[in-house]
Amino acid sequence: MTVGKAMKIGINDFQMAYDDLGNKLPLLLIHGYPLNRTMWEPQIDGLRDHVRIIAPDLRSHGESSIPAISGSGFDIAHPMEQLADDCASLLEALDVNDRVILGGLSMGGYIAFAFYRKYHQRVAGLILAATRAGADSPEVKQNRDKAVALARQSGAQAIAQSMLPKMMSPKTYTEKPELVNLVSKMMQSTSVNGIVGDLLGMRDRPDSLSLLPQINIPTLLIHGADDQLIPLSEMQAMQAAIPGSVLRTIPNSGHLLNLEQSEIVNQAILEFIQGLID
């Protein structure tokens, strides 16, 4: 695997860890909750010869630092717009002047929507994986609050235990114990600050449904056929709303499709990238 110890740079109010590999068209990959940049290892390994992959750890995740303002408490939200600003600041600090392909999975997709709203002139194409455009329903908001309480009381391990069976397809969960263990360790390594900040930020994020018809750049949607968290019907509706977008449904995969079926996902991304270059 390519991903090792991250590079770090001061961004806004924290030290952001990131990988930056390759030297062609930049592809910014934003990880999901409650994960970190290492979830993109198969994409870095498989695509780095074709693009410049920039994969950050979001604030309070992975090897990025916890901002000092939230170091003593677990109640500082991470608005999706703030996380998008962090990613934009990283691109600026790295002197990335070209428009980027912007990819995000799950919460990373929410951040991608926020990034596009604020910095659409910096985006050449969108890759949205296992995500949704709608805001949280009242029921989901309640579940976010319950997860916040669980994280505060019992830590990242309890969050990992509660989420892990739903993060992958039943087939993956049963037949790929090494991957299950990898994801479990990734989730358990996330700080409580990061977990709670994400939950509060996702709970209060704005609805992006009205944004979809305004997206006027090439867009690839990727979804796991066996995703237990977001129904395929939501991605199909998103594909219908985004002009010219393409939806790829990945068999035998759930919410973490990029890890479960990395070769198929990499091929879909590579075909999308080649379409942008041609």
C-alpha positions in Angstrom: 0.0 0.0 0.0 1.1 3.5 -0.8 -0.3 5.5 2.1 2.2 5.9 4.9 3.0 8.8 7.3 1.2 11.9 6.1 2.6 15.2 5.1 1.3 18.1 7.3 0.6 21.7 6.8 -1.0 24.5 8.9 -4.6 25.1 7.6 -6.8 27.6 9.3 -6.8 26.6 13.0 -5.2 23.2 12.8 -2.5 21.0 11.3 -3.9 19.1 8.3 -2.4 15.8 7.4 -2.6 14.8 3.7 -1.2 12.6 1.0 -0.2 14.2 -2.4 0.8 11.7 -5.0 1.1 11.9 -8.8 1.6 14.9 -11.0 -1.3 15.1 -13.5 -4.9 16.3 -13.2 -5.6 16.9 -9.5 -8.2 14.6 -7.8 -9.2 15.7 -4.3 -10.7 12.8 -2.3 -12.7 13.6 0.8 -13.2 10.8 3.3 -16.4 9.8 5.1 -17.4 9.6 8.7 -15.9 8.4 11.0 -12.9 7.5 8.9 -9.7 9.1 7.6 -7.7 9.5 4.4 -6.4 5.9 4.5 -9.8 4.7 3.3 -8.6 5.9 -0.2 -5.5 3.6 -0.3 -6.9 1.4 -3.1 -7.6 4.5 -5.2 -4.2 6.0 -4.5 -2.5 2.7 -5.5 -4.6 2.2 -8.6 -4.9 5.7 -9.9 -1.8 7.7 -9.0 -0.3 7.1 -12.4 -3.3 8.8 -14.1 -4.0 11.7 -11.7 -2.5 13.7 -8.9 -4.4 12.4 -5.8 -4.7 14.7 -2.9 -6.3 13.0 0.1 -6.6 14.9 3.4 -7.5 13.9 6.9 -10.3 16.3 8.0 -9.9 18.2 11.2 -9.7 16.0 14.3 -9.4 12.9 12.1 -6.5 10.6 11.3 -3.2 12.4 11.7 -4.7 15.9 11.5 -4.7 17.8 14.8 -7.6 18.7 17.0 -8.1 22.5 16.8 -7.2 24.1 20.0 -10.6 25.7 20.5 -12.2 22.2 20.7 -9.4 20.5 22.6 -11.2 20.6 25.9 -14.7 19.8 24.8 -16.8 17.5 22.6 -19.4 20.0 21.5 -17.8 21.9 18.6 -19.7 21.2 15.4 -17.9 20.7 12.1 -20.2 22.5 9.6 -19.8 21.0 6.1 -19.0 24.5 4.8 -16.1 24.7 7.3 -14.7 21.4 6.2 -15.0 22.5 2.6 -13.1 25.7 3.5 -10.4 23.5 5.0 -10.1 21.6 1.7 -10.0 24.8 -0.3 -7.3 26.2 1.9 -5.3 23.0 1.4 -5.4 23.4 -2.4 -4.4 27.0 -2.0 -1.5 26.1 0.3 -0.3 23.4 -2.2 -0.5 26.0 -5.1 -3.1 23.9 -7.0 -4.3 26.4 -9.5 -5.9 24.0 -12.0 -9.5 23.0 -11.5 -9.8 19.8 -9.6 -11.9 16.6 -9.8 -13.7 16.6 -6.5 -14.6 13.2 -5.0 -16.3 12.4 -1.7 -17.9 9.4 -0.1 -20.9 9.7 2.3 -20.1 12.7 4.5 -17.4 13.5 2.0 -20.2 13.9 -0.5 -21.9 16.4 1.8 -18.6 18.3 1.9 -18.4 18.1 -1.9 -21.8 19.8 -2.2 -20.7 22.5 0.2 -17.4 22.9 -1.7 -19.3 23.2 -5.0 -21.6 25.8 -3.6 -18.7 28.0 -2.5 -15.9 27.2 -5.0 -17.7 25.8 -8.1 -15.2 27.7 -10.4 -12.4 25.4 -8.9 -14.2 22.1 -9.9 -13.8 20.4 -13.2 -15.8 17.3 -12.3 -17.6 15.6 -9.4 -17.5 12.1 -8.1 -20.2 11.5 -5.5 -20.1 8.0 -3.8 -22.6 6.6 -1.3 -24.1 9.9 -0.4 -27.3 11.9 -0.5 -28.4 15.4 -1.4 -31.3 15.8 1.1 -30.9 17.1 4.6 -31.4 14.9 7.6 -35.0 13.9 8.5 -36.2 14.4 12.1 -35.7 10.8 12.8 -32.1 10.8 11.5 -31.4 14.0 13.5 -32.5 12.1 16.6 -30.2 9.3 15.7 -27.3 11.7 15.3 -28.0 13.1 18.8 -28.1 9.5 20.2 -24.7 8.8 18.6 -23.3 12.0 20.0 -24.4 10.9 23.5 -22.9 7.4 22.9 -19.6 8.9 21.7 -19.3 11.2 24.7 -20.1 8.4 27.1 -18.4 5.4 25.6 -15.9 6.7 23.0 -15.0 5.8 19.4 -15.1 2.0 20.1 -18.8 2.1 20.9 -19.5 4.1 17.7 -17.5 1.6 15.6 -19.3 -1.4 17.1 -22.7 0.2 16.4 -21.9 1.2 12.8 -19.6 -1.5 11.5 -22.1 -4.2 10.4 -24.0 -1.5 8.4 -21.0 0.0 6.7 -20.5 -2.9 4.3 -22.5 -5.4 2.3 -23.5 -8.5 4.3 -21.3 -10.5 1.8 -18.2 -8.3 2.6 -18.9 -8.4 6.3 -19.0 -12.2 6.3 -16.3 -13.0 3.7 -13.6 -10.3 4.2 -12.7 -10.3 7.9 -9.4 -8.5 7.2 -11.2 -5.6 5.6 -13.7 -5.5 8.5 -10.9 -5.4 11.0 -9.1 -2.6 9.0 -12.3 -0.5 8.9 -12.9 -1.1 12.6 -9.4 0.1 13.5 -9.8 3.1 11.3 -13.1 4.1 13.0 -11.8 3.4 16.5 -8.8 5.7 15.9 -11.0 8.7 15.3 -11.1 11.2 18.1 -14.3 11.8 20.0 -13.9 15.5 18.9 -14.0 14.4 15.3 -16.9 12.0 15.8 -19.1 14.5 17.6 -18.1 17.4 15.4 -19.0 15.4 12.3 -22.3 14.3 13.8 -23.4 17.8 14.7 -22.2 19.2 11.4 -24.1 16.5 9.4 -27.2 16.9 11.5 -27.4 20.6 10.8 -26.2 20.6 7.2 -28.4 22.4 4.6 -30.5 20.6 2.0 -28.7 20.3 -1.3 -31.6 19.1 -3.5 -32.0 22.5 -5.0 -28.4 22.6 -6.0 -28.5 19.5 -8.2 -30.1 21.0 -11.3 -27.5 23.8 -11.1 -24.5 21.4 -11.4 -23.2 22.0 -14.9 -20.0 19.9 -14.9 -19.4 16.2 -15.6 -20.6 14.2 -12.6 -20.1 10.5 -11.7 -22.4 8.9 -9.1 -21.2 5.6 -7.6 -23.3 3.5 -5.3 -23.1 0.1 -3.7 -25.9 -2.3 -4.8 -26.1 -3.5 -1.2 -25.8 -0.2 0.7 -27.6 -0.5 4.0 -27.4 3.2 4.9 -28.6 5.0 1.7 -31.1 3.4 -0.6 -30.2 3.2 -4.3 -33.4 5.0 -5.1 -31.9 8.2 -3.6 -28.9 8.1 -5.9 -31.1 7.3 -8.9 -33.2 10.4 -8.1 -29.9 12.4 -7.8 -28.8 11.1 -11.2 -32.1 12.3 -12.7 -31.7 15.7 -11.2 -28.1 16.4 -12.2 -27.9 17.2 -15.9 -25.8 14.7 -17.8 -24.7 12.8 -14.8 -23.9 9.1 -14.9 -24.7 6.5 -12.2 -22.6 3.4 -11.7 -24.0 0.7 -9.4 -21.3 -1.5 -7.9 -22.3 -5.1 -7.2 -21.5 -7.0 -4.0 -20.7 -3.8 -2.2 -22.3 -1.6 0.5 -21.5 1.9 1.9 -17.7 1.5 1.6 -17.8 0.4 -2.0 -14.4 1.9 -2.8 -12.8 -0.6 -0.3 -15.2 -3.5 -1.0 -14.9 -3.5 -4.8 -11.8 -1.3 -5.4 -10.9 -2.6 -8.8 -14.4 -2.0 -10.2 -14.6 1.5 -8.6 -11.1 2.4 -9.8 -12.1 1.5 -13.4 -15.2 3.6 -13.2 -13.2 6.6 -11.9 -10.5 6.1 -14.5 -13.1 6.0 -17.3 -14.6 9.2 -15.9 -11.3 10.9 -15.8 -10.4 9.9 -19.3 -13.7 11.4 -20.5 -12.7 14.7 -18.9 -9.2 14.7 -20.6 -10.4 13.7 -24.1 
